[in-house]
Amino acid sequence: MTATHRRPRVRARGGSAVRDVLGLMLLPVTLVAAALPGAFAGGGTRRWFGGRGESQRADAQAAKDAAAAAFYELDTAQRDLNISIETITAVDSSPRARKAVEDFAALGRRIDEASHTYITAVDEHDLDRDDLEQSVAAAAKTRLTRAKDDLVRVKADLDRFAQGLGPLLGSAETQLARLAPAVERARQALLGASNALDAVRASGLRADDLAARLAALAPELTKLNQGAGQHGVAGTLQRADQVLRDAEAVRAEAARLPERAAEIDRRLVTLRTRAQALTTRAGQVEPVLSELRRRFAAACWQDLQPVPEQAATNVRQAEEKLAEASRARSEQRWADATARLSTVRALLNATDEAVSAAGDRLNRLNAVSKDPQAEIERTRFAIRDAQRLAMAGRQTPDPRHARPLDDAVARLERAVAGLEGRHPDYWHFLTETEAVRQTATRVVSAIRDEMSGSA
């Protein structure tokens, strides 16, 4: 609403009848006699209708004042609500928010119409006129009262509309309340990241990758400084959160960088020592294989034949990767150094397992060749334990459990029979007994799962 209430216009009234008469006394008597009747009829320019006429003027003025008050209240309410609508549109672009804007625009058109009616009524009726007729005053009262009623009705509709905006406005105000703190937190995070990076560089670490990541956040900081007016509240909040996370990540990595460098140095030393030890151990595999070949059937050691050569290859590759990791550390390429060290560790683990497997094979074959009965009894105990559990609370076992256990008994008997002869395959015997025990373990686990499920 852009119109403003006009202040009442006040006309200067004519002189009183007494003053007119006194002035006429200076004229010739004949002129005075001619002027006196007019003077006593009312004098000046005002028509004196007194009584009911003055009451009509007062009523019209009261209607005008009431309409002015209604106009002012409506104008104030519209201005306040316009601020609320601007708050919502700055934050919310949902269909509900768009409908609220459309409804407010429709109310604005009704407000303009009611305001125009009021202003027209005020302009068309000058209640300060000296010659105001009773009929004119009555008509002014009617029109001003009608204009006031229109303003009051629109104000009531505007108030109801404002009440319905509560949830939208509350959500928008909440987001606006988050805006300044979120932007400030993002700025502080960037400052913290920058300070952490400076501290790392002061210790002699370049941290070029972290510096590049921090520099990439500069355009985002520029957009944050441009504010929500240019990029919207929702977009600014999202950008502030992202900048906060990225800057915190840079700061945290910068803070860990000295420790990371020290850890890489420790791993370089440890893995280099381990590689040297494995070189020595790998040299001991050949004598182990020689004894296996001399004492046991070929099936007991053929799969171990490649171990010495593979161990030497793995150790050589590990040493090459260690050299690459050392160069990456010197050049402060931390990710490359870490990756190379992980490769070295995998190579050494594989070598350690292969070298250990040869010695472990010899020990197990020695033990079973001296006393195969211990392995047989160990396996039979596992089968009997599974059979007892399968029969618990039953007259006959469940076929799902009995069948694999029966097969395990037969498999063990075949493995024991295979020990007969001049050069028994003890390794096959050991792998078979291990497989039988695994079968028994699986049956026990299945029975216990079923028991716990039915409990």
N, C-alpha and C positions, 0 to 999 in steps of 0.2 A: 504494500500500500504506500503510494508515494505522495498522495494529497495530504495537506496539513489543514487543520481547522483554522478558519479565519477569525480573527478577533472582531468582535462586534463594532460596527461603525457608529459613531456618535455625531449627530448633527448639532450645530449651534442653534439654539432656539432664538426667536425674536424677542424684543424688549417687552416689558410688562405693559399692561393697559394704562396704569397710572403714569408711567414714564411717557407714554405716547400722548397722554392728555396734557401733561405738563409742557411737552414740546409744542403742542398745538396752541397753547396760550400765547405764544409769541407771534401767532399769525393773526391776520384780521379776523374780526368776530364772525363775519359771514362764513369764512373758511372753517373756523373752529366749529361753528354750528353744523356745517356740512359733514365734518370728519367725526364728530362725537358718536353718532349712532354706530359707526363701524368699530370705533374703539370699544364701546361697551358691548358689542357683539362678540368680542373675543380678542381682538387686537393681534398684531404681528402676523405670523404665518401659520400658527397652530390652531387646529380645530379642537376645542375643548368638548369632549363627549363624556368625561368623568365616569364614576360609578362602574357600571357593567363593562364599559369600554376598557377602562384601566385593568380590570380583572382579566379580560380576554388577552390583553397585551402581556400580563404577568404569566398567564397560563402558557401562552405561546413561547415566552422566554424560558420558562421552566422546561418545556418540551425540547427547546433548542439546547439547553444546558445538559439535559439527560442524553440527548443524541450525541453531543460532543463527548461526554464521558464514555459512552459506549464505543464511539469511534476511536478514542484514545486507547481503551482497553483492548480492542481488537487489533489495533496497530501494534501495540506492545507485544501481544501474544504472538502475532504473526512474525515479528522480528525475532523473538526468542526461539520460536519453532524453526525458523529458517536456519538458525545456528545449529540446531539439532540435526536438521536434514543435511547440512553441509558436513557435519561430523560423520554421519552414516555413509554418505556417498564417498567420503575420503577413504573409507575403510572397506566397505561392503559393496560388492557388485553382484550379489545374488539376485535371483528373480524377485524375492520378497522385498529386498531393498529398492529395486527398480520400481516395483509397484508402489511403494511408499512415496517415492519421488513423484510418480505420476498422479497419485491421489492428492499430494500436497499442491501440485500445479493446478489441479481442478479446483481445489479449495481456494487457491489464490485468485482464480478467475471469479469465483463467487464473491470473494472479499472485494475485488475491484468493482464489481457491479453494485454491491451494497454501499461501498464508499462513494461511488459516483452518484447514487441516488441521494445520499446524505448531503454531499457537497452542493448538488444542484438545488436541493431544498433550502439550504442556507443562503445560497446566492440569490434565489428568487424571492426571498422574503426578508425585507429590511425592517426588523422589529423596532428600530430606533426612530423611524419616521414620525414626525409630529402629526401628520395627517393620516395615521394608520387607521384604517376602517376596522370595525368589529368583525366584519365578514372575512376580511383579509387575515386578521389575527387568528380567527378560528380555522381558516384554511391552512395557515402556517402551522398551527398546533397539530392539525391532523396529519399533514405531510411529514413533519419532523418526528412525530410519534411513530408513524409507520416506518420511517427511515431508521429510527432507533431500534424498533422491533426487529427489523431485518438484520441490523448489525449484531444484536444480541443472539439471534438464531445462528448466524454464521459463527459467532464466537463460541457458542455451545458445541457446534459441530467440530470446530477447530480443537476445542478442549478434548473431545472424545477421540479425535484423531491422534492428539498428542499422547493420550493415555495408551493407545494401542502401539505407539512407537517404543514403549518401554524396553522390551527385550532387545530390539535392534539397537537402540541407543545405548543400552547397557553394554552390549557386546562391543560396539564401536568404541565406547569410552574406555573399556578395558584394554583394547588393542592400542589405543592412543596412549594410555597410561604406561603400556609396555615399551612404547617406541623409544622415548628418550633414554631410559636405562639400557635397553638392548643396544642402541647405537653406542652408548658410552662404554658398555662392556666390550664391544667389538674393538673400539679404539684402544682401550686399555690392554686388550689381548695383543693387538698389534705392537703396542709399545713394549709389552713384556717380551714378545718374541724378538723384537729388535735388540733389546737390552741383553737377552740371553745369547743372541748371536754375536754381539760385540764382546761379551765375556769369553766365549769360546775362541774367537779370533785372537783375543789378547793372550790366550794360553798357547798359541802357535798352531791351532787347527784352522784350516781354511773354511770348511763347511760350505763349499760352493753350491752344492745342491740345495741346501737349506736357504741360502741367500737368494737363489733363483726362485724358490717357492715363495719366499716372503715378498720379493719384488713383484711377483705375479698378482699379489693382493692389492697393490697400489691403485689400480683402476677401480676396484671395489670400494676402497676407502674414499675415492673421489665421489663415487655415486652416493655413498652414505652421507658425505658432507653436503651434497646437493639437496638432500632431504626428501621427505615424503611428498612434498608438493610437486616434485618432478617425477618421482618414481612410484608414488603410491605408498600407503601405509603397509599393506600386506607385502608388497615387493621389498620394501625397506626392511621390514622385520625379518623376512626370509634371508635377505642379503646379510643383515647383521648377524644372524645365527650362523650362517655359513662362514663368514669371515672369522667369527669367534672360534668355531671348530678348527678351521685351517690354521689360524694363528696359534692356537693352543697346541696343535700338533707340532708345529715348527718349534715352539718354545720347549715343549717336552723333549723332542729329539735333540735339540741343541743342548739341553741340560744333561741328557744322557750321553752325549757324544764323547766327553773325556773318558767316562766309564767304558763305553763301547770300544774306544781305541785301546784302552788297557786290556780289555777282555780279548781283543784280537791278538794283542801281543802275547798274552798268556797262552792262548790256543796255538799260536805259531810255535812256541817253545815246546808245549806238551806234545803236539802232533809230530814235531820233528824228532823228539826223543822216542816216541812210540814207533815211528817208522824205522829208526835205527835198531830198536829192539826186535821188531818183526823181521828185519833183514837177518839178524842173528838166528832167530827161531826158524825162519824158512830154510836156513842152511842145515837144520837138524832133521828136516823131513826126509831127506834121502836115506839116511841110515835107518829110519823107522820103516820106510818102504822096503828097504833091503831085508830087514828082519821078517817083515810080513811075507815077502816073496819066498823066503827061505823056509818058513815054518808052516804056512797056511796055504790052502787051495787058492787058485787064481781068483775065484769069485769073491774071495774075502778082501782083496786089495785092488782089483783092476780099476775101480772107479776113482781111486786115489792117485793114480799114475800122473795126471796133469798137475797135481798140487804144487810141486816145486817150481815148475815153470810159471804157472799162474801166479804164485806168490811173488816171484821175482818181478814179473810184469806189473803186478799191482803196486808193489813197493816203489818201483821206478816211476810209475805214473803219479803216485802220491807225492814223491819228492818233486816232480815237475810242477804239480799243482801248488805245493808249498812255496816254491820259488815264485810262482805267479801271484800267490796271495801276499807274499812279502813285498813284491813290487807294488801291488795295489795298496797295501798299507802305507808304504812310503809316499805314494802319490795321493793318499787320503781318499781313495776310492773305496769307501767303506762297504758298500753293497757288493762290489766285486770281490773284495777280500773275504767277506763272509761267505759268499757263494763258493769260492775256491776252497775254503776251509771245510765246508760241508762235504764237498766232493772228496777231499782227502780223508775225512773221517769215514765215509762210506767205503772207500777203497781199503782202508786199514781194517775196518770191521770184517769185510769179506775175507781178507787175507788171514786175519786172526782166527776166524771160524774154520777156514780150510786147514790151516796149520794145526789147530787144536784137534780137528777131526782125525788126522792121521795118528797122533799120539793116543787119543781116546779109543780109536779102533784097536790099536795094538793092546791096550790095557784090557779092554772088554774081551777080546779074543783070548788073551792069556787066561783070564779068569774063567771063562766058560769051558775052555779046553781042559783045565784042571778039574773043575767041578760043575758039569752041566746040570747036575741034580738040583742045585740051589736055584737056578733059573727056572727049572721045571716046577719045583714046589712053589715058588713065588707066583707063577702064572696060574697053577691049579688053585691056589688060595684065592686069587682074584675071581676065578670062575665060581668057586663054591660060595663065596660071599654074595655074589650076584644071584646065585640060585636060591640061597636061603631067603633073600629079600623078595624074590619072585614068588615064593611059596608062602610068604607070611599072610596068615588069615585065609588061605585058599586050600582046597583039596587038590586042585589041578592048576598049574600055572597058566597064565595068559599066553596064548600062542605067539603074540607079538614079542614076548620076552623069552619064552622057551626056545623058539626056533633059532634066534641068533646065538643063544648060549649053547645049544646042542652043536651048532656049526663050529663054535669056538672050541669045544671039546675035541671034535674030530680034527680040527686044524692043528691043535696042540699035539695030538697023537701022531699026525703025519710028520710034524716037525721033529718029534723025538725019534721017530723011525728013521729020519734022514741022517741022524748022527752015526748010524751004523756004517761001517766001511773003513777003509784005510785012511782016506783023506776027507773027513766030513766037512761039509760047508757050514762052519760055525756061524758065519755072518748071516746066512739065510736063516739058520735056527734062531738067532737073536732077533732078527727082524720079524719073524713069524710070532715069536712069543710076545714081542712088544705089540703086535697087531691084535693078538688075542686079548691081552690086558686092556687095550683100548676099547674093544668090543664090550667087555664086561663093564667097563666104566660107563659106557654109553647106556647100557641097559639099566644100570643102577640109577643114573641121572633121570632116565625116562620114568622109572617107577616112582621115584621121589617127587618128581614134578606132578604126577597124577595124584599122589597121595596128598600133596599140599593143595592141589586144586579142588579136591573133593572135601577138604576139611572145612 
